[in-house]
Amino acid sequence: MRGPRAQIVALAALLLFGAGFATPVAAACLDRPPCKGCGCKGGPGYRGPEGTCVGFRELDRVCGKPPTRCVFENAPGTGANKDCALVPRASQKVTQPLP
């Protein structure tokens, strides 16, 4: 079975098989407007007194606890990566280049 019909059947099977995986992923995506402001990239969503966005690590120091010295911008997706952002940073090792 090596004719044009076999190629068409193989192509149709590939398209149907691939579409089965793409549909659930596309259905899970939400339609959101473009994000502007603090928190768009998953940060806490607060703008500090200097006018810059404040990250999770600096939130208590810059904004206070509770963060009353900062403005909450309430961007969609705010705080989405808190667990990842608060993981202790690995120590950065300085390596010497090989001669």
Biopython code that builds the backbone (N, CA, C, O; Angstrom):
import numpy as np
from Bio.PDB.StructureBuilder import StructureBuilder

atoms = [
    (1, "MET", "N", (0.835, -1.178, 0.000)),
    (1, "MET", "CA", (0.000, 0.000, 0.000)),
    (1, "MET", "C", (0.882, 1.245, 0.000)),
    (1, "MET", "O", (0.977, 1.938, 1.013)),
    (2, "ARG", "N", (1.525, 1.530, -1.126)),
    (2, "ARG", "CA", (2.453, 2.644, -1.216)),
    (2, "ARG", "C", (2.036, 3.632, -2.288)),
    (2, "ARG", "O", (2.904, 4.189, -2.960)),
    (3, "GLY", "N", (0.828, 3.859, -2.466)),
    (3, "GLY", "CA", (0.387, 4.763, -3.510)),
    (3, "GLY", "C", (-0.061, 6.096, -2.940)),
    (3, "GLY", "O", (0.109, 6.363, -1.751)),
    (4, "PRO", "N", (-0.631, 6.926, -3.793)),
    (4, "PRO", "CA", (-1.126, 8.227, -3.353)),
    (4, "PRO", "C", (-2.216, 8.099, -2.293)),
    (4, "PRO", "O", (-2.348, 8.951, -1.414)),
    (5, "ARG", "N", (-2.987, 7.030, -2.388)),
    (5, "ARG", "CA", (-4.054, 6.840, -1.399)),
    (5, "ARG", "C", (-3.459, 6.622, -0.005)),
    (5, "ARG", "O", (-3.981, 7.149, 0.977)),
    (6, "ALA", "N", (-2.385, 5.862, 0.087)),
    (6, "ALA", "CA", (-1.729, 5.612, 1.372)),
    (6, "ALA", "C", (-1.172, 6.909, 1.946)),
    (6, "ALA", "O", (-1.235, 7.130, 3.155)),
    (7, "GLN", "N", (-0.635, 7.752, 1.100)),
    (7, "GLN", "CA", (-0.103, 9.034, 1.562)),
    (7, "GLN", "C", (-1.222, 9.927, 2.088)),
    (7, "GLN", "O", (-1.053, 10.612, 3.097)),
    (8, "ILE", "N", (-2.363, 9.919, 1.406)),
    (8, "ILE", "CA", (-3.497, 10.735, 1.837)),
    (8, "ILE", "C", (-4.026, 10.237, 3.180)),
    (8, "ILE", "O", (-4.339, 11.030, 4.068)),
    (9, "VAL", "N", (-4.122, 8.904, 3.317)),
    (9, "VAL", "CA", (-4.596, 8.330, 4.578)),
    (9, "VAL", "C", (-3.626, 8.677, 5.710)),
    (9, "VAL", "O", (-4.054, 9.034, 6.807)),
    (10, "ALA", "N", (-2.340, 8.573, 5.448)),
    (10, "ALA", "CA", (-1.341, 8.889, 6.470)),
    (10, "ALA", "C", (-1.408, 10.365, 6.861)),
    (10, "ALA", "O", (-1.320, 10.698, 8.043)),
    (11, "LEU", "N", (-1.561, 11.239, 5.885)),
    (11, "LEU", "CA", (-1.657, 12.668, 6.157)),
    (11, "LEU", "C", (-2.917, 12.992, 6.959)),
    (11, "LEU", "O", (-2.870, 13.784, 7.900)),
    (12, "ALA", "N", (-4.039, 12.381, 6.587)),
    (12, "ALA", "CA", (-5.294, 12.608, 7.310)),
    (12, "ALA", "C", (-5.181, 12.126, 8.753)),
    (12, "ALA", "O", (-5.655, 12.797, 9.670)),
    (13, "ALA", "N", (-4.557, 10.969, 8.957)),
    (13, "ALA", "CA", (-4.381, 10.440, 10.311)),
    (13, "ALA", "C", (-3.495, 11.364, 11.135)),
    (13, "ALA", "O", (-3.761, 11.598, 12.314)),
    (14, "LEU", "N", (-2.455, 11.883, 10.522)),
    (14, "LEU", "CA", (-1.554, 12.799, 11.218)),
    (14, "LEU", "C", (-2.280, 14.077, 11.624)),
    (14, "LEU", "O", (-2.121, 14.555, 12.747)),
    (15, "LEU", "N", (-3.069, 14.624, 10.720)),
    (15, "LEU", "CA", (-3.812, 15.846, 11.025)),
    (15, "LEU", "C", (-4.835, 15.617, 12.132)),
    (15, "LEU", "O", (-4.972, 16.446, 13.032)),
    (16, "LEU", "N", (-5.551, 14.503, 12.071)),
    (16, "LEU", "CA", (-6.545, 14.207, 13.098)),
    (16, "LEU", "C", (-5.890, 13.925, 14.443)),
    (16, "LEU", "O", (-6.386, 14.356, 15.484)),
    (17, "PHE", "N", (-4.784, 13.207, 14.418)),
    (17, "PHE", "CA", (-4.076, 12.879, 15.652)),
    (17, "PHE", "C", (-3.515, 14.143, 16.293)),
    (17, "PHE", "O", (-3.637, 14.321, 17.505)),
    (18, "GLY", "N", (-2.909, 15.017, 15.511)),
    (18, "GLY", "CA", (-2.351, 16.270, 16.024)),
    (18, "GLY", "C", (-3.423, 17.206, 16.533)),
    (18, "GLY", "O", (-3.208, 17.896, 17.530)),
    (19, "ALA", "N", (-4.569, 17.250, 15.882)),
    (19, "ALA", "CA", (-5.659, 18.131, 16.308)),
    (19, "ALA", "C", (-6.220, 17.695, 17.652)),
    (19, "ALA", "O", (-6.713, 18.526, 18.415)),
    (20, "GLY", "N", (-6.153, 16.408, 17.950)),
    (20, "GLY", "CA", (-6.654, 15.917, 19.227)),
    (20, "GLY", "C", (-5.866, 16.457, 20.403)),
    (20, "GLY", "O", (-6.427, 16.648, 21.481)),
    (21, "PHE", "N", (-4.577, 16.708, 20.222)),
    (21, "PHE", "CA", (-3.766, 17.255, 21.296)),
    (21, "PHE", "C", (-3.860, 18.771, 21.369)),
    (21, "PHE", "O", (-3.750, 19.334, 22.459)),
    (22, "ALA", "N", (-4.056, 19.438, 20.262)),
    (22, "ALA", "CA", (-4.082, 20.899, 20.244)),
    (22, "ALA", "C", (-5.374, 21.460, 20.816)),
    (22, "ALA", "O", (-5.362, 22.549, 21.390)),
    (23, "THR", "N", (-6.467, 20.762, 20.680)),
    (23, "THR", "CA", (-7.758, 21.295, 21.110)),
    (23, "THR", "C", (-7.842, 21.522, 22.618)),
    (23, "THR", "O", (-8.258, 22.609, 23.018)),
    (24, "PRO", "N", (-7.474, 20.562, 23.493)),
    (24, "PRO", "CA", (-7.584, 20.821, 24.926)),
    (24, "PRO", "C", (-6.688, 21.962, 25.389)),
    (24, "PRO", "O", (-7.075, 22.722, 26.276)),
    (25, "VAL", "N", (-5.505, 22.098, 24.811)),
    (25, "VAL", "CA", (-4.599, 23.173, 25.206)),
    (25, "VAL", "C", (-5.206, 24.516, 24.848)),
    (25, "VAL", "O", (-5.196, 25.435, 25.667)),
    (26, "ALA", "N", (-5.734, 24.648, 23.641)),
    (26, "ALA", "CA", (-6.332, 25.904, 23.218)),
    (26, "ALA", "C", (-7.577, 26.213, 24.036)),
    (26, "ALA", "O", (-7.857, 27.379, 24.315)),
    (27, "ALA", "N", (-8.320, 25.196, 24.421)),
    (27, "ALA", "CA", (-9.533, 25.420, 25.201)),
    (27, "ALA", "C", (-9.204, 25.895, 26.609)),
    (27, "ALA", "O", (-10.011, 26.594, 27.222)),
    (28, "ALA", "N", (-8.027, 25.530, 27.143)),
    (28, "ALA", "CA", (-7.646, 25.921, 28.493)),
    (28, "ALA", "C", (-7.152, 27.360, 28.566)),
    (28, "ALA", "O", (-7.121, 27.931, 29.656)),
    (29, "CYS", "N", (-6.765, 27.966, 27.450)),
    (29, "CYS", "CA", (-6.243, 29.329, 27.442)),
    (29, "CYS", "C", (-7.385, 30.326, 27.572)),
    (29, "CYS", "O", (-8.406, 30.214, 26.893)),
    (30, "LEU", "N", (-7.199, 31.294, 28.444)),
    (30, "LEU", "CA", (-8.206, 32.326, 28.632)),
    (30, "LEU", "C", (-7.899, 33.512, 27.735)),
    (30, "LEU", "O", (-6.736, 33.821, 27.474)),
    (31, "ASP", "N", (-8.935, 34.166, 27.272)),
    (31, "ASP", "CA", (-8.771, 35.374, 26.482)),
    (31, "ASP", "C", (-8.648, 36.547, 27.435)),
    (31, "ASP", "O", (-9.626, 36.932, 28.076)),
    (32, "ARG", "N", (-7.465, 37.116, 27.533)),
    (32, "ARG", "CA", (-7.248, 38.253, 28.418)),
    (32, "ARG", "C", (-6.744, 39.432, 27.606)),
    (32, "ARG", "O", (-6.057, 39.247, 26.602)),
    (33, "PRO", "N", (-7.080, 40.643, 28.033)),
    (33, "PRO", "CA", (-6.538, 41.812, 27.345)),
    (33, "PRO", "C", (-5.044, 41.925, 27.634)),
    (33, "PRO", "O", (-4.565, 41.350, 28.612)),
    (34, "PRO", "N", (-4.298, 42.657, 26.803)),
    (34, "PRO", "CA", (-2.872, 42.834, 27.069)),
    (34, "PRO", "C", (-2.665, 43.447, 28.457)),
    (34, "PRO", "O", (-3.393, 44.353, 28.862)),
    (35, "CYS", "N", (-1.688, 42.952, 29.160)),
    (35, "CYS", "CA", (-1.442, 43.403, 30.526)),
    (35, "CYS", "C", (-0.443, 44.555, 30.537)),
    (35, "CYS", "O", (0.589, 44.502, 29.870)),
    (36, "LYS", "N", (-0.759, 45.583, 31.292)),
    (36, "LYS", "CA", (0.148, 46.716, 31.481)),
    (36, "LYS", "C", (0.217, 46.996, 32.970)),
    (36, "LYS", "O", (-0.813, 47.071, 33.639)),
    (37, "GLY", "N", (1.409, 47.150, 33.484)),
    (37, "GLY", "CA", (1.559, 47.498, 34.894)),
    (37, "GLY", "C", (2.257, 46.419, 35.692)),
    (37, "GLY", "O", (2.672, 45.392, 35.156)),
    (38, "CYS", "N", (2.376, 46.670, 36.983)),
    (38, "CYS", "CA", (3.059, 45.741, 37.880)),
    (38, "CYS", "C", (2.226, 44.480, 38.075)),
    (38, "CYS", "O", (1.008, 44.546, 38.240)),
    (39, "GLY", "N", (2.889, 43.345, 38.054)),
    (39, "GLY", "CA", (2.227, 42.066, 38.241)),
    (39, "GLY", "C", (1.969, 41.320, 36.951)),
    (39, "GLY", "O", (1.526, 40.172, 36.990)),
    (40, "CYS", "N", (2.233, 41.934, 35.805)),
    (40, "CYS", "CA", (1.953, 41.287, 34.520)),
    (40, "CYS", "C", (2.809, 40.050, 34.278)),
    (40, "CYS", "O", (2.378, 39.123, 33.592)),
    (41, "LYS", "N", (3.995, 40.029, 34.825)),
    (41, "LYS", "CA", (4.885, 38.889, 34.601)),
    (41, "LYS", "C", (4.830, 37.907, 35.768)),
    (41, "LYS", "O", (5.707, 37.053, 35.902)),
    (42, "GLY", "N", (3.805, 38.022, 36.612)),
    (42, "GLY", "CA", (3.637, 37.091, 37.720)),
    (42, "GLY", "C", (4.115, 37.620, 39.051)),
    (42, "GLY", "O", (4.084, 36.886, 40.039)),
    (43, "GLY", "N", (4.560, 38.874, 39.120)),
    (43, "GLY", "CA", (4.990, 39.470, 40.382)),
    (43, "GLY", "C", (3.802, 39.787, 41.277)),
    (43, "GLY", "O", (2.660, 39.494, 40.921)),
    (44, "PRO", "N", (4.064, 40.391, 42.452)),
    (44, "PRO", "CA", (2.981, 40.651, 43.399)),
    (44, "PRO", "C", (2.007, 41.738, 42.959)),
    (44, "PRO", "O", (0.886, 41.786, 43.464)),
    (45, "GLY", "N", (2.399, 42.605, 42.038)),
    (45, "GLY", "CA", (1.469, 43.605, 41.520)),
    (45, "GLY", "C", (1.485, 44.938, 42.235)),
    (45, "GLY", "O", (0.538, 45.714, 42.106)),
    (46, "TYR", "N", (2.547, 45.226, 42.996)),
    (46, "TYR", "CA", (2.634, 46.495, 43.719)),
    (46, "TYR", "C", (3.647, 47.428, 43.068)),
    (46, "TYR", "O", (4.712, 46.994, 42.628)),
    (47, "ARG", "N", (3.305, 48.719, 43.012)),
    (47, "ARG", "CA", (4.210, 49.761, 42.531)),
    (47, "ARG", "C", (4.716, 50.505, 43.758)),
    (47, "ARG", "O", (3.928, 51.001, 44.563)),
    (48, "GLY", "N", (6.044, 50.579, 43.894)),
    (48, "GLY", "CA", (6.664, 51.191, 45.057)),
    (48, "GLY", "C", (6.632, 52.710, 45.031)),
    (48, "GLY", "O", (6.203, 53.309, 44.045)),
    (49, "PRO", "N", (7.092, 53.343, 46.125)),
    (49, "PRO", "CA", (7.103, 54.800, 46.231)),
    (49, "PRO", "C", (7.951, 55.484, 45.152)),
    (49, "PRO", "O", (7.673, 56.626, 44.787)),
    (50, "GLU", "N", (8.978, 54.802, 44.640)),
    (50, "GLU", "CA", (9.824, 55.384, 43.595)),
    (50, "GLU", "C", (9.202, 55.259, 42.214)),
    (50, "GLU", "O", (9.752, 55.777, 41.242)),
    (51, "GLY", "N", (8.066, 54.583, 42.110)),
    (51, "GLY", "CA", (7.388, 54.434, 40.826)),
    (51, "GLY", "C", (7.751, 53.180, 40.064)),
    (51, "GLY", "O", (7.324, 53.012, 38.921)),
    (52, "THR", "N", (8.531, 52.292, 40.667)),
    (52, "THR", "CA", (8.911, 51.044, 40.002)),
    (52, "THR", "C", (8.157, 49.874, 40.634)),
    (52, "THR", "O", (7.690, 49.957, 41.770)),
    (53, "CYS", "N", (8.050, 48.796, 39.882)),
    (53, "CYS", "CA", (7.387, 47.598, 40.396)),
    (53, "CYS", "C", (8.263, 46.946, 41.463)),
    (53, "CYS", "O", (9.490, 46.960, 41.367)),
    (54, "VAL", "N", (7.630, 46.386, 42.461)),
    (54, "VAL", "CA", (8.332, 45.751, 43.571)),
    (54, "VAL", "C", (8.150, 44.246, 43.459)),
    (54, "VAL", "O", (7.035, 43.765, 43.255)),
    (55, "GLY", "N", (9.249, 43.496, 43.594)),
    (55, "GLY", "CA", (9.199, 42.040, 43.525)),
    (55, "GLY", "C", (8.840, 41.429, 44.872)),
    (55, "GLY", "O", (8.757, 42.129, 45.881)),
    (56, "PHE", "N", (8.626, 40.111, 44.877)),
    (56, "PHE", "CA", (8.262, 39.414, 46.108)),
    (56, "PHE", "C", (9.338, 39.564, 47.176)),
    (56, "PHE", "O", (9.019, 39.732, 48.353)),
    (57, "ARG", "N", (10.608, 39.508, 46.782)),
    (57, "ARG", "CA", (11.699, 39.557, 47.757)),
    (57, "ARG", "C", (11.781, 40.910, 48.461)),
    (57, "ARG", "O", (12.157, 40.971, 49.632)),
    (58, "GLU", "N", (11.439, 41.983, 47.774)),
    (58, "GLU", "CA", (11.546, 43.321, 48.341)),
    (58, "GLU", "C", (10.224, 43.842, 48.899)),
    (58, "GLU", "O", (10.188, 44.934, 49.468)),
    (59, "LEU", "N", (9.153, 43.094, 48.750)),
    (59, "LEU", "CA", (7.813, 43.584, 49.078)),
    (59, "LEU", "C", (7.704, 44.070, 50.525)),
    (59, "LEU", "O", (7.236, 45.185, 50.752)),
    (60, "ASP", "N", (8.119, 43.273, 51.506)),
    (60, "ASP", "CA", (7.995, 43.667, 52.914)),
    (60, "ASP", "C", (8.878, 44.868, 53.241)),
    (60, "ASP", "O", (8.455, 45.768, 53.966)),
    (61, "ARG", "N", (10.102, 44.889, 52.712)),
    (61, "ARG", "CA", (11.046, 45.967, 53.015)),
    (61, "ARG", "C", (10.600, 47.293, 52.414)),
    (61, "ARG", "O", (10.651, 48.324, 53.084)),
    (62, "VAL", "N", (10.162, 47.277, 51.150)),
    (62, "VAL", "CA", (9.808, 48.509, 50.443)),
    (62, "VAL", "C", (8.388, 48.963, 50.768)),
    (62, "VAL", "O", (8.152, 50.150, 50.992)),
    (63, "CYS", "N", (7.458, 48.040, 50.794)),
    (63, "CYS", "CA", (6.039, 48.400, 50.931)),
    (63, "CYS", "C", (5.502, 48.279, 52.347)),
    (63, "CYS", "O", (4.462, 48.855, 52.665)),
    (64, "GLY", "N", (6.193, 47.541, 53.198)),
    (64, "GLY", "CA", (5.709, 47.325, 54.552)),
    (64, "GLY", "C", (4.882, 46.055, 54.636)),
    (64, "GLY", "O", (4.603, 45.399, 53.632)),
    (65, "LYS", "N", (4.494, 45.725, 55.872)),
    (65, "LYS", "CA", (3.700, 44.515, 56.082)),
    (65, "LYS", "C", (2.531, 44.871, 56.973)),
    (65, "LYS", "O", (2.736, 44.991, 58.181)),
    (66, "PRO", "N", (1.348, 45.047, 56.483)),
    (66, "PRO", "CA", (0.851, 44.911, 55.113)),
    (66, "PRO", "C", (1.409, 46.020, 54.212)),
    (66, "PRO", "O", (1.855, 47.058, 54.700)),
    (67, "PRO", "N", (1.381, 45.794, 52.913)),
    (67, "PRO", "CA", (2.031, 46.718, 51.964)),
    (67, "PRO", "C", (1.260, 48.022, 51.744)),
    (67, "PRO", "O", (0.726, 48.263, 50.661)),
    (68, "THR", "N", (1.208, 48.856, 52.779)),
    (68, "THR", "CA", (0.428, 50.096, 52.698)),
    (68, "THR", "C", (1.182, 51.240, 52.036)),
    (68, "THR", "O", (0.558, 52.220, 51.628)),
    (69, "ARG", "N", (2.518, 51.147, 51.914)),
    (69, "ARG", "CA", (3.292, 52.230, 51.297)),
    (69, "ARG", "C", (3.343, 52.124, 49.781)),
    (69, "ARG", "O", (3.950, 52.974, 49.129)),
    (70, "CYS", "N", (2.726, 51.106, 49.206)),
    (70, "CYS", "CA", (2.749, 50.890, 47.759)),
    (70, "CYS", "C", (1.331, 50.865, 47.206)),
    (70, "CYS", "O", (0.355, 50.736, 47.946)),
    (71, "VAL", "N", (1.245, 50.991, 45.890)),
    (71, "VAL", "CA", (-0.046, 50.967, 45.205)),
    (71, "VAL", "C", (-0.218, 49.611, 44.536)),
    (71, "VAL", "O", (0.654, 49.170, 43.787)),
    (72, "PHE", "N", (-1.342, 48.949, 44.804)),
    (72, "PHE", "CA", (-1.637, 47.664, 44.171)),
    (72, "PHE", "C", (-2.343, 47.922, 42.855)),
    (72, "PHE", "O", (-3.386, 48.575, 42.823)),
    (73, "GLU", "N", (-1.777, 47.410, 41.759)),
    (73, "GLU", "CA", (-2.327, 47.680, 40.433)),
    (73, "GLU", "C", (-3.318, 46.630, 39.958)),
    (73, "GLU", "O", (-3.988, 46.837, 38.947)),
    (74, "ASN", "N", (-3.427, 45.508, 40.662)),
    (74, "ASN", "CA", (-4.436, 44.488, 40.374)),
    (74, "ASN", "C", (-4.433, 44.022, 38.921)),
    (74, "ASN", "O", (-5.489, 43.912, 38.299)),
    (75, "ALA", "N", (-3.262, 43.752, 38.391)),
    (75, "ALA", "CA", (-3.148, 43.265, 37.014)),
    (75, "ALA", "C", (-3.581, 41.808, 36.936)),
    (75, "ALA", "O", (-3.407, 41.070, 37.906)),
    (76, "PRO", "N", (-4.152, 41.363, 35.787)),
    (76, "PRO", "CA", (-4.517, 39.952, 35.639)),
    (76, "PRO", "C", (-3.282, 39.060, 35.756)),
    (76, "PRO", "O", (-2.242, 39.382, 35.182)),
    (77, "GLY", "N", (-3.371, 37.974, 36.469)),
    (77, "GLY", "CA", (-2.246, 37.054, 36.623)),
    (77, "GLY", "C", (-1.308, 37.451, 37.745)),
    (77, "GLY", "O", (-0.253, 36.838, 37.908)),
    (78, "THR", "N", (-1.667, 38.465, 38.526)),
    (78, "THR", "CA", (-0.806, 38.940, 39.604)),
    (78, "THR", "C", (-0.522, 37.820, 40.596)),
    (78, "THR", "O", (-1.432, 37.123, 41.044)),
    (79, "GLY", "N", (0.739, 37.659, 40.926)),
    (79, "GLY", "CA", (1.139, 36.666, 41.908)),
    (79, "GLY", "C", (1.202, 35.251, 41.391)),
    (79, "GLY", "O", (1.289, 34.313, 42.183)),
    (80, "ALA", "N", (1.160, 35.067, 40.093)),
    (80, "ALA", "CA", (1.093, 33.725, 39.529)),
    (80, "ALA", "C", (2.342, 32.900, 39.793)),
    (80, "ALA", "O", (2.269, 31.671, 39.814)),
    (81, "ASN", "N", (3.499, 33.549, 39.996)),
    (81, "ASN", "CA", (4.724, 32.766, 40.190)),
    (81, "ASN", "C", (5.344, 32.996, 41.562)),
    (81, "ASN", "O", (6.566, 32.947, 41.696)),
    (82, "LYS", "N", (4.529, 33.247, 42.584)),
    (82, "LYS", "CA", (5.056, 33.540, 43.916)),
    (82, "LYS", "C", (5.930, 32.408, 44.444)),
    (82, "LYS", "O", (7.027, 32.663, 44.941)),
    (83, "ASP", "N", (5.470, 31.171, 44.347)),
    (83, "ASP", "CA", (6.241, 30.045, 44.873)),
    (83, "ASP", "C", (7.596, 29.937, 44.200)),
    (83, "ASP", "O", (8.600, 29.661, 44.856)),
    (84, "CYS", "N", (7.627, 30.151, 42.900)),
    (84, "CYS", "CA", (8.884, 30.078, 42.155)),
    (84, "CYS", "C", (9.798, 31.246, 42.517)),
    (84, "CYS", "O", (11.008, 31.067, 42.655)),
    (85, "ALA", "N", (9.228, 32.438, 42.670)),
    (85, "ALA", "CA", (10.029, 33.630, 42.933)),
    (85, "ALA", "C", (10.653, 33.617, 44.319)),
    (85, "ALA", "O", (11.702, 34.228, 44.521)),
    (86, "LEU", "N", (10.043, 32.943, 45.268)),
    (86, "LEU", "CA", (10.547, 32.942, 46.633)),
    (86, "LEU", "C", (11.489, 31.787, 46.946)),
    (86, "LEU", "O", (11.943, 31.661, 48.084)),
    (87, "VAL", "N", (11.790, 30.951, 45.976)),
    (87, "VAL", "CA", (12.753, 29.869, 46.179)),
    (87, "VAL", "C", (14.123, 30.500, 46.419)),
    (87, "VAL", "O", (14.525, 31.396, 45.678)),
    (88, "PRO", "N", (14.847, 30.044, 47.446)),
    (88, "PRO", "CA", (16.172, 30.622, 47.701)),
    (88, "PRO", "C", (17.067, 30.525, 46.470)),
    (88, "PRO", "O", (17.102, 29.510, 45.774)),
    (89, "ARG", "N", (17.775, 31.599, 46.233)),
    (89, "ARG", "CA", (18.669, 31.636, 45.074)),
    (89, "ARG", "C", (19.882, 30.756, 45.320)),
    (89, "ARG", "O", (20.402, 30.690, 46.434)),
    (90, "ALA", "N", (20.321, 30.085, 44.274)),
    (90, "ALA", "CA", (21.528, 29.264, 44.364)),
    (90, "ALA", "C", (22.729, 30.196, 44.413)),
    (90, "ALA", "O", (22.748, 31.237, 43.756)),
    (91, "SER", "N", (23.728, 29.815, 45.194)),
    (91, "SER", "CA", (24.920, 30.656, 45.245)),
    (91, "SER", "C", (25.597, 30.628, 43.886)),
    (91, "SER", "O", (25.736, 29.580, 43.255)),
    (92, "GLN", "N", (26.009, 31.794, 43.460)),
    (92, "GLN", "CA", (26.638, 31.883, 42.149)),
    (92, "GLN", "C", (28.132, 31.639, 42.308)),
    (92, "GLN", "O", (28.828, 32.359, 43.023)),
    (93, "LYS", "N", (28.595, 30.624, 41.636)),
    (93, "LYS", "CA", (30.009, 30.281, 41.704)),
    (93, "LYS", "C", (30.743, 30.999, 40.586)),
    (93, "LYS", "O", (30.305, 30.998, 39.436)),
    (94, "VAL", "N", (31.853, 31.607, 40.937)),
    (94, "VAL", "CA", (32.678, 32.269, 39.934)),
    (94, "VAL", "C", (33.721, 31.263, 39.486)),
    (94, "VAL", "O", (34.515, 30.775, 40.291)),
    (95, "THR", "N", (33.715, 30.965, 38.230)),
    (95, "THR", "CA", (34.688, 30.007, 37.711)),
    (95, "THR", "C", (35.726, 30.743, 36.893)),
    (95, "THR", "O", (35.427, 31.712, 36.194)),
    (96, "GLN", "N", (36.924, 30.274, 36.994)),
    (96, "GLN", "CA", (38.021, 30.863, 36.233)),
    (96, "GLN", "C", (38.054, 30.233, 34.849)),
    (96, "GLN", "O", (37.940, 29.013, 34.723)),
    (97, "PRO", "N", (38.208, 31.049, 33.802)),
    (97, "PRO", "CA", (38.298, 30.478, 32.459)),
    (97, "PRO", "C", (39.556, 29.624, 32.313)),
    (97, "PRO", "O", (40.598, 29.923, 32.896)),
    (98, "LEU", "N", (39.439, 28.571, 31.532)),
    (98, "LEU", "CA", (40.590, 27.705, 31.291)),
    (98, "LEU", "C", (41.588, 28.410, 30.387)),
    (98, "LEU", "O", (41.196, 29.095, 29.442)),
    (99, "PRO", "N", (42.897, 28.244, 30.676)),
    (99, "PRO", "CA", (43.918, 28.900, 29.825)),
    (99, "PRO", "C", (44.029, 28.269, 28.465)),
    (99, "PRO", "O", (44.836, 28.707, 27.645)),
]
sb = StructureBuilder()
sb.init_structure("model")
sb.init_model(0)
sb.init_chain("A")
sb.init_seg("    ")
for serial, (resi, resn, name, xyz) in enumerate(atoms, 1):
    if name == "N":
        sb.init_residue(resn, " ", resi, " ")
    sb.init_atom(name, np.array(xyz, "f"), 0.0, 1.0, " ", f" {name:<3s}", serial, name[0])
structure = sb.get_structure()
